[in-house]
Amino acid sequence: MVLSQRPSLQLLRLFAERMLHGGGELGADDLDLGMGVLLILLAMPGVLVSLLMFEKFGSLIRFLRGDGAFDPYIATVPDEYFFIVLSMAVSCAATLWRWNSIFLDRRDYLNLVPLPISLTRIFFANLSAIFALTALLTMVVNAASFVLFPIAVVGSQGSFSKLLRFAFGHAISVSLSSAFSFLA
């Protein structure tokens, strides 16, 4: 089936493009950085903190401090909290940033209501676009920490299965905290 014959996908595309490329809201004379700059700025905290973890959890540093046994699951609890809070803050901010556009404004009402599309379909397309934007921003914020943080913490352990378990646990905890923040 062609995309033009599916109104839900067309509406989703319309609302997503409006969010990504600026909606042309009335009175929007604010500074428009663009989505690329926003994505780069959102990725920086995860990248920088993950890179700083190499110094904190490196095997040479632990040896020089005289640390004996190292349990990565207990030692990284404060750092894991940072990534959870970062993910929750970004997903909540993205949701609140676009939440006012979930209902139809005057322009949407004049353009979309006369079409043979139900209001619930328009509402769910807009809600799906907000969810997609929040998921995109959450993935950008956490992409570096999904890879670099587990390598920094467990990379010197010499066990690939432990690295995968730690990375999976980190990814699940951060993703679920973001989903909780979106739904709360």
C-alpha positions in Angstrom: 0.0 0.0 0.0 1.3 3.4 -0.9 2.2 5.9 1.9 -0.2 8.5 0.5 -3.1 6.0 1.0 -2.4 5.6 4.7 -3.6 8.7 6.6 -2.1 7.7 9.9 1.4 7.5 8.5 0.9 10.8 6.6 -0.2 12.5 9.8 2.7 11.0 11.8 5.1 12.3 9.1 3.4 15.8 9.2 3.7 16.1 13.0 7.2 14.7 13.1 8.5 17.0 10.4 6.8 19.9 12.2 8.7 19.0 15.4 12.0 18.4 13.7 12.1 21.3 11.3 10.2 23.9 13.4 6.5 24.2 13.4 6.2 27.8 12.5 4.2 28.4 15.7 2.7 31.7 16.0 4.9 34.1 18.0 7.9 31.8 17.8 10.7 34.4 17.5 13.0 32.4 19.7 16.5 31.2 18.9 16.2 28.2 16.6 19.4 26.1 16.9 18.2 23.3 14.6 17.9 19.7 15.4 21.5 18.8 14.5 23.0 21.2 17.0 20.5 20.1 19.6 21.4 16.4 19.1 25.1 17.2 19.4 24.6 19.2 22.6 22.5 16.4 24.1 25.1 13.8 23.3 28.0 15.6 25.0 27.3 14.9 28.7 27.1 11.1 28.1 30.3 11.2 26.0 32.3 13.3 28.5 31.2 11.5 31.6 31.8 8.1 30.0 35.3 9.1 29.0 36.0 10.4 32.5 35.1 6.9 33.8 38.2 5.5 32.1 40.3 7.4 34.6 38.1 6.5 37.6 37.7 2.8 36.9 40.9 2.0 35.0 42.9 -1.0 36.3 46.1 1.0 36.7 44.4 3.6 38.8 42.8 0.9 41.0 46.2 -0.8 41.4 47.9 2.5 42.4 45.1 3.1 45.0 45.6 -0.4 46.4 42.0 -1.5 45.7 41.7 -5.2 46.1 38.6 -6.9 44.8 36.5 -4.8 42.4 32.8 -5.3 42.1 31.6 -3.2 39.2 27.9 -3.5 40.2 28.4 -1.9 43.6 31.2 0.5 42.6 29.3 2.1 39.8 26.0 2.8 41.6 26.5 6.6 41.9 27.6 6.8 38.2 24.6 4.7 37.1 22.3 7.2 39.0 23.8 10.0 37.0 23.0 8.3 33.7 19.5 7.5 34.9 18.8 11.1 36.0 20.2 12.4 32.7 18.0 10.1 30.7 14.9 10.9 32.7 15.6 14.7 32.5 16.0 14.6 28.7 13.0 12.5 28.0 10.8 14.5 30.4 12.0 17.8 28.9 11.4 16.6 25.4 7.9 15.4 26.3 7.1 18.7 28.0 8.7 20.7 25.2 6.2 19.3 22.7 3.3 18.4 24.9 1.5 21.7 24.2 1.3 20.6 20.5 -0.6 17.4 21.3 -3.9 19.1 20.8 -4.9 20.8 17.6 -4.0 24.5 17.3 -5.9 26.9 15.0 -4.0 26.0 11.9 -4.4 22.3 12.4 -8.0 22.7 13.2 -8.7 24.6 10.0 -6.6 22.3 7.8 -7.2 18.8 9.2 -10.7 18.8 10.7 -12.5 19.1 7.3 -10.6 16.0 6.0 -12.3 12.6 6.4 -9.9 11.7 9.3 -11.2 11.1 12.8 -10.0 13.3 15.6 -8.7 10.3 17.5 -6.5 9.3 14.6 -5.1 12.8 14.5 -4.5 12.7 18.3 -2.7 9.4 18.2 -0.6 10.4 15.2 0.5 13.5 17.2 1.1 11.4 20.3 3.2 9.0 18.3 5.3 11.8 16.9 6.0 13.1 20.4 6.9 9.6 21.4 9.2 9.2 18.4 10.9 12.5 19.2 11.4 11.6 22.8 12.8 8.2 21.8 15.2 9.8 19.4 16.5 12.3 21.9 16.8 9.5 24.6 18.8 7.3 22.2 21.1 10.2 21.3 21.7 11.1 24.9 22.5 7.5 25.9 24.2 6.1 22.8 27.7 6.9 24.0 27.1 5.7 27.5 25.6 2.4 26.2 29.1 1.6 24.7 31.7 3.6 26.6 30.5 3.3 30.2 30.5 -0.5 30.3 33.9 -0.6 28.5 35.3 1.9 31.1 34.0 -0.1 34.0 34.3 -3.7 33.0 36.7 -3.5 30.1 39.8 -4.4 32.2 38.1 -7.4 33.8 38.9 -9.7 30.8 35.5 -11.3 30.6 33.4 -10.5 27.6 30.3 -12.0 29.1 30.6 -9.8 32.1 30.9 -6.8 29.8 27.8 -7.8 27.9 25.8 -8.4 31.1 26.9 -5.0 32.5 26.1 -3.2 29.2 22.7 -4.9 28.9 21.8 -4.0 32.5 22.9 -0.4 32.0 21.0 -0.1 28.7 17.8 -1.6 30.2 17.9 0.6 33.4 18.5 3.8 31.5 15.9 3.0 28.8 13.2 2.0 31.4 13.9 5.2 33.4 13.4 7.2 30.3 10.1 5.4 29.5 9.0 6.0 33.1 9.7 9.7 32.8 7.8 9.9 29.5 4.8 8.1 30.9 4.7 9.9 34.2 
